[in-house]
Amino acid sequence: MLWFESLNPFNQLIAFVTFLGFLFFILVIYLDNSKNFELKRDWRKKK
């Protein structure tokens, strides 16, 4: 935590947003590989 606290406020914001983006990326990968959750739905009519 010392590294994060030593940054100026703008760089703290950039680091925090990057961390949240990384967590969101992990969540998307997890949901995409999950059998119980359809991340990609095909709304077209299937023949």
Buried (B, 14 or more C-beta within 10 A) or exposed (E): EEEEEEEEEEEEEEEEEEEEEEEEEEEEEEEEEEEEEEEEEEEEEEE
